[in-house]
Amino acid sequence: MKKMNNRKIEKFLLKELNNDSNFNKVGSGYIAVFVKKIKGRAAKEFNRSKGDTDFEQRFLEVLYDLFQKGYLSWGCGFGVPEPPWFHITRKGNRKLKAMKKNK
């Protein structure tokens, strides 16, 4: 079983955001859609069963920490400036670029 810590979860989430071609095309996303898209891959990556509440809540905590760190922000523009839409910030894009360099 892959050890689950917040740093590994954060890296997984950022990688998923970076690899989501639809997200990258429009530059923003809908939080519930993003979570639904990755939940199966997340469970597999960390060898957890779907429906494991502790696992799911920890993932959500780390996802929302990305907002606190300034990597993600709510809204997708002036037309929709609030949740549940979100986008990757300039700071978040710099983090993604740094992750690519360090592969």
TORPAFI-931933 format. One record per residue: residue in one letter; z, y, x of N, C-alpha, C, CB in turn. Coordinates in nm, 2 decimals, decimal comma. Glycine has a CB too. Example, Ala and Ser with C-alpha at 12.3 -4.5 7.8 and 13.67 -1.06 7.14 Angstrom:
2
> a  0,78  -0,57  1,32  0,78  -0,45  1,23  0,78  -0,33  1,32  0,90  -0,45  1,13
> s  0,71  -0,22  1,28  0,71  -0,11  1,37  0,79  0,00  1,29  0,57  -0,06  1,41
//
This chain:
103
> m  0,00  -0,12  0,08  0,00  0,00  0,00  0,00  0,12  0,09  0,12  0,00  -0,10
> k  -0,09  0,21  0,06  -0,10  0,34  0,14  0,02  0,43  0,11  -0,23  0,41  0,11
> k  0,09  0,47  0,21  0,20  0,56  0,19  0,16  0,69  0,13  0,28  0,59  0,33
> m  0,23  0,72  0,02  0,20  0,84  -0,05  0,29  0,96  -0,01  0,20  0,82  -0,20
> n  0,24  1,06  0,05  0,31  1,18  0,08  0,23  1,30  0,04  0,36  1,19  0,23
> n  0,29  1,41  0,02  0,23  1,53  -0,03  0,11  1,57  0,05  0,32  1,64  -0,05
> r  0,12  1,56  0,18  0,01  1,60  0,27  -0,12  1,52  0,25  0,05  1,60  0,41
> k  -0,09  1,39  0,23  -0,21  1,30  0,21  -0,27  1,32  0,07  -0,16  1,15  0,22
> i  -0,18  1,35  -0,03  -0,23  1,38  -0,16  -0,31  1,51  -0,16  -0,12  1,39  -0,26
> e  -0,26  1,61  -0,09  -0,33  1,74  -0,08  -0,47  1,72  -0,01  -0,25  1,84  0,00
> k  -0,48  1,64  0,09  -0,60  1,62  0,16  -0,70  1,54  0,07  -0,58  1,53  0,29
> f  -0,65  1,45  -0,01  -0,73  1,37  -0,10  -0,79  1,47  -0,21  -0,65  1,26  -0,17
> l  -0,70  1,56  -0,27  -0,75  1,65  -0,37  -0,85  1,75  -0,32  -0,63  1,73  -0,42
> l  -0,83  1,80  -0,20  -0,93  1,89  -0,14  -1,06  1,83  -0,11  -0,87  1,96  -0,01
> k  -1,05  1,70  -0,06  -1,17  1,63  -0,04  -1,25  1,60  -0,17  -1,14  1,49  0,03
> e  -1,18  1,57  -0,28  -1,24  1,55  -0,41  -1,30  1,68  -0,46  -1,14  1,50  -0,51
> l  -1,24  1,79  -0,44  -1,30  1,92  -0,48  -1,42  1,94  -0,41  -1,20  2,03  -0,47
> n  -1,42  1,92  -0,28  -1,53  1,94  -0,19  -1,65  1,85  -0,22  -1,49  1,93  -0,05
> n  -1,62  1,73  -0,26  -1,72  1,63  -0,29  -1,78  1,63  -0,43  -1,67  1,49  -0,26
> d  -1,72  1,71  -0,52  -1,76  1,72  -0,66  -1,88  1,80  -0,67  -1,65  1,77  -0,75
> s  -2,00  1,74  -0,68  -2,13  1,82  -0,67  -2,14  1,91  -0,79  -2,25  1,73  -0,67
> n  -2,09  1,87  -0,91  -2,09  1,96  -1,03  -2,00  2,08  -1,01  -2,05  1,88  -1,15
> f  -1,89  2,06  -0,95  -1,79  2,17  -0,92  -1,86  2,27  -0,82  -1,66  2,12  -0,87
> n  -1,92  2,21  -0,72  -1,98  2,30  -0,62  -2,10  2,38  -0,67  -2,02  2,21  -0,50
> k  -2,17  2,32  -0,76  -2,29  2,38  -0,82  -2,25  2,51  -0,90  -2,36  2,29  -0,91
> v  -2,15  2,50  -0,98  -2,11  2,62  -1,06  -2,00  2,70  -1,00  -2,07  2,57  -1,20
> g  -1,92  2,64  -0,91  -1,82  2,72  -0,84  -1,69  2,72  -0,91  -1,87  2,85  -0,81
> s  -1,68  2,66  -1,02  -1,55  2,65  -1,09  -1,54  2,53  -1,17  -1,54  2,78  -1,19
> g  -1,43  2,50  -1,23  -1,41  2,38  -1,30  -1,30  2,39  -1,41  -1,37  2,26  -1,21
> y  -1,29  2,29  -1,49  -1,20  2,28  -1,60  -1,09  2,18  -1,55  -1,26  2,23  -1,73
> i  -0,97  2,22  -1,55  -0,86  2,14  -1,48  -0,85  2,00  -1,54  -0,73  2,21  -1,49
> a  -0,86  1,99  -1,67  -0,84  1,85  -1,73  -0,96  1,76  -1,70  -0,83  1,87  -1,88
> v  -1,08  1,82  -1,69  -1,20  1,74  -1,65  -1,18  1,69  -1,51  -1,33  1,82  -1,67
> f  -1,14  1,78  -1,42  -1,12  1,74  -1,28  -1,02  1,63  -1,27  -1,08  1,86  -1,20
> v  -0,91  1,64  -1,33  -0,80  1,54  -1,32  -0,85  1,41  -1,38  -0,68  1,58  -1,40
> k  -0,92  1,41  -1,49  -0,97  1,29  -1,55  -1,08  1,22  -1,46  -1,04  1,32  -1,68
> k  -1,16  1,30  -1,39  -1,26  1,25  -1,30  -1,20  1,18  -1,18  -1,35  1,36  -1,25
> i  -1,09  1,22  -1,13  -1,04  1,17  -1,01  -0,92  1,07  -1,03  -0,99  1,28  -0,92
> k  -0,87  1,05  -1,15  -0,75  0,97  -1,16  -0,77  0,82  -1,12  -0,71  0,97  -1,31
> g  -0,89  0,77  -1,15  -0,92  0,63  -1,10  -0,93  0,62  -0,95  -1,05  0,58  -1,17
> r  -1,00  0,71  -0,89  -1,01  0,71  -0,74  -0,88  0,73  -0,68  -1,11  0,82  -0,70
> a  -0,79  0,82  -0,74  -0,66  0,85  -0,68  -0,57  0,72  -0,69  -0,59  0,96  -0,75
> a  -0,58  0,65  -0,80  -0,50  0,53  -0,81  -0,54  0,43  -0,71  -0,51  0,47  -0,96
> k  -0,67  0,42  -0,69  -0,73  0,32  -0,60  -0,69  0,36  -0,45  -0,88  0,31  -0,61
> e  -0,71  0,48  -0,42  -0,68  0,53  -0,29  -0,54  0,51  -0,24  -0,71  0,68  -0,28
> f  -0,45  0,53  -0,34  -0,30  0,51  -0,30  -0,24  0,38  -0,36  -0,23  0,63  -0,36
> n  -0,33  0,29  -0,40  -0,29  0,16  -0,45  -0,19  0,17  -0,55  -0,25  0,07  -0,33
> r  -0,21  0,25  -0,65  -0,12  0,26  -0,77  -0,19  0,22  -0,89  -0,07  0,41  -0,77
> s  -0,11  0,18  -0,99  -0,17  0,15  -1,12  -0,19  0,27  -1,21  -0,09  0,04  -1,19
> k  -0,29  0,27  -1,29  -0,31  0,38  -1,38  -0,19  0,37  -1,48  -0,45  0,38  -1,46
> g  -0,14  0,49  -1,52  -0,03  0,49  -1,61  0,11  0,49  -1,53  -0,03  0,37  -1,69
> d  0,11  0,50  -1,40  0,23  0,51  -1,32  0,27  0,66  -1,33  0,20  0,46  -1,17
> t  0,37  0,69  -1,41  0,40  0,83  -1,44  0,45  0,90  -1,32  0,51  0,83  -1,55
> d  0,53  0,83  -1,24  0,58  0,90  -1,11  0,47  0,94  -1,02  0,68  0,81  -1,04
> f  0,37  0,85  -1,01  0,25  0,88  -0,93  0,17  0,99  -0,99  0,16  0,75  -0,92
> e  0,15  0,99  -1,12  0,07  1,09  -1,18  0,13  1,23  -1,17  0,04  1,06  -1,33
> q  0,27  1,23  -1,20  0,34  1,36  -1,19  0,34  1,42  -1,05  0,48  1,35  -1,24
> r  0,35  1,33  -0,95  0,35  1,38  -0,81  0,21  1,44  -0,78  0,38  1,26  -0,71
> f  0,11  1,37  -0,82  -0,03  1,42  -0,80  -0,04  1,56  -0,86  -0,13  1,33  -0,86
> l  0,00  1,58  -0,99  -0,01  1,71  -1,05  0,07  1,81  -0,98  0,04  1,69  -1,20
> e  0,19  1,78  -0,93  0,27  1,87  -0,86  0,20  1,92  -0,73  0,40  1,81  -0,81
> v  0,13  1,83  -0,66  0,06  1,87  -0,54  -0,07  1,95  -0,58  0,01  1,75  -0,46
> l  -0,13  1,91  -0,69  -0,25  1,99  -0,74  -0,21  2,13  -0,77  -0,31  1,93  -0,86
> y  -0,10  2,15  -0,84  -0,05  2,29  -0,87  0,00  2,36  -0,75  0,06  2,28  -0,98
> d  0,05  2,29  -0,65  0,09  2,35  -0,52  -0,04  2,42  -0,46  0,15  2,25  -0,42
> l  -0,16  2,37  -0,48  -0,28  2,43  -0,42  -0,30  2,57  -0,48  -0,40  2,34  -0,45
> f  -0,26  2,59  -0,60  -0,26  2,73  -0,66  -0,16  2,81  -0,59  -0,23  2,72  -0,81
> q  -0,04  2,76  -0,57  0,07  2,84  -0,50  0,03  2,88  -0,36  0,20  2,76  -0,50
> k  -0,04  2,79  -0,29  -0,08  2,81  -0,15  -0,20  2,91  -0,14  -0,12  2,68  -0,08
> g  -0,26  2,93  -0,26  -0,38  3,02  -0,26  -0,51  2,96  -0,24  -0,36  3,13  -0,16
> y  -0,52  2,82  -0,24  -0,64  2,75  -0,22  -0,72  2,75  -0,35  -0,62  2,61  -0,17
> l  -0,65  2,75  -0,47  -0,72  2,75  -0,60  -0,66  2,87  -0,67  -0,69  2,62  -0,67
> s  -0,74  2,92  -0,77  -0,70  3,03  -0,86  -0,75  3,00  -1,00  -0,75  3,17  -0,80
> w  -0,68  3,05  -1,10  -0,72  3,03  -1,23  -0,84  3,12  -1,27  -0,61  3,07  -1,33
> g  -0,92  3,07  -1,36  -1,04  3,15  -1,41  -1,16  3,12  -1,33  -1,01  3,29  -1,40
> c  -1,28  3,16  -1,39  -1,40  3,14  -1,32  -1,49  3,27  -1,32  -1,48  3,03  -1,39
> g  -1,43  3,38  -1,35  -1,50  3,51  -1,35  -1,44  3,60  -1,46  -1,65  3,49  -1,37
> f  -1,49  3,72  -1,47  -1,44  3,81  -1,57  -1,45  3,76  -1,71  -1,51  3,94  -1,56
> g  -1,55  3,68  -1,74  -1,57  3,63  -1,87  -1,46  3,53  -1,92  -1,71  3,56  -1,89
> v  -1,41  3,45  -1,82  -1,31  3,35  -1,84  -1,21  3,36  -1,73  -1,37  3,20  -1,85
> p  -1,12  3,45  -1,74  -1,03  3,48  -1,62  -0,90  3,40  -1,63  -0,99  3,62  -1,62
> e  -0,89  3,30  -1,72  -0,76  3,23  -1,74  -0,78  3,08  -1,74  -0,69  3,27  -1,87
> p  -0,66  3,01  -1,73  -0,66  2,86  -1,74  -0,72  2,82  -1,88  -0,52  2,80  -1,73
> p  -0,78  2,71  -1,89  -0,78  2,60  -1,79  -0,89  2,60  -1,69  -0,79  2,47  -1,87
> w  -0,97  2,70  -1,68  -1,07  2,71  -1,58  -1,01  2,75  -1,45  -1,18  2,81  -1,62
> f  -1,07  2,70  -1,34  -1,02  2,74  -1,20  -1,13  2,74  -1,10  -0,91  2,64  -1,16
> h  -1,11  2,80  -0,99  -1,21  2,80  -0,88  -1,14  2,79  -0,75  -1,29  2,93  -0,89
> i  -1,22  2,75  -0,65  -1,17  2,75  -0,51  -1,17  2,89  -0,45  -1,25  2,65  -0,42
> t  -1,07  2,94  -0,39  -1,06  3,07  -0,34  -1,13  3,08  -0,20  -0,92  3,12  -0,33
> r  -1,14  3,20  -0,15  -1,20  3,21  -0,01  -1,11  3,14  0,09  -1,21  3,36  0,03
> k  -0,98  3,15  0,07  -0,88  3,08  0,15  -0,90  2,93  0,14  -0,73  3,12  0,12
> g  -0,92  2,88  0,02  -0,95  2,74  0,00  -1,07  2,69  0,06  -0,95  2,71  -0,15
> n  -1,18  2,77  0,06  -1,30  2,74  0,13  -1,29  2,73  0,28  -1,41  2,84  0,09
> r  -1,21  2,82  0,33  -1,18  2,81  0,48  -1,11  2,69  0,51  -1,10  2,94  0,52
> k  -1,01  2,65  0,43  -0,94  2,52  0,45  -1,03  2,40  0,45  -0,83  2,50  0,34
> l  -1,13  2,40  0,35  -1,22  2,29  0,34  -1,31  2,29  0,46  -1,31  2,31  0,21
> k  -1,36  2,40  0,51  -1,44  2,41  0,63  -1,37  2,35  0,75  -1,49  2,55  0,66
> a  -1,24  2,39  0,76  -1,16  2,34  0,87  -1,14  2,19  0,86  -1,02  2,41  0,87
> m  -1,12  2,14  0,74  -1,11  1,99  0,73  -1,24  1,92  0,77  -1,08  1,96  0,58
> k  -1,35  1,98  0,74  -1,48  1,92  0,78  -1,49  1,91  0,93  -1,60  2,00  0,72
> k  -1,45  2,02  1,00  -1,46  2,03  1,14  -1,37  1,92  1,21  -1,42  2,17  1,19
> n  -1,25  1,90  1,15  -1,15  1,80  1,21  -1,17  1,66  1,16  -1,02  1,85  1,17
> k  -1,29  1,63  1,10  -1,31  1,49  1,06  -1,31  1,39  1,18  -1,44  1,47  0,98
//
